[in-house]
Amino acid sequence: MSSMPPQRRGPSGPGAAGSGRGMSPQQGAQEAERRLGLPCFFAGQRVQGMFGCVACQLQIRPRAGATLPVCPQCGEMIWAYLEGGERPVPEGEAAPLPTEQPAPDVSVTDGVKLDGPSRPVSVEDGVKLQP
Ligand SMILES: [Zn+2]
C-alpha cells in the first residue's frame, strides 16, 4: 500500500505561481528584478531616482519625499530603477526614521507595565552623608 502523498515544494515551482497574479507587490518586484537584472521597487515605496514601468516602460521620477505611484499609464505597480550604480534604499526600510509611519500590528503583552503603582525602590539604611 503506497499512499504517500506527492511532495510539494511550495508555490515557487515552475508554473505553480501562475502568471504574476496573486503575487504581492514585493514578490512582483523581486521577480521583475530577477528578470530584468535591475533593482525593482513597487508602488508605495519611497525611493529617489529615475524609474521605468516594467510593463509599459513609462519613465518617472518621483518628487523628493514622494512614494512610487501606480503607473499612470498602465496601472503596473512595479518599477525598475534606471539610474544604475548603487541600489537605492527605500526610506523606512533599512534605516528606520522616526517619521509618520503607520503603526504595525503590535500585540500588547499583558503584565508589562512601564509605570506600575508601586516601584520597588530599595533604600539602604545606614548610609549617611556626614561632613
Ligand atoms: Zn506602465
Residues whose N, C-alpha, C, O or C-beta is under 5 A from the ligand:
A	BS01	ZN	C53 A55 C56 Q57 L58 C71 Q73 C74 G75 E76
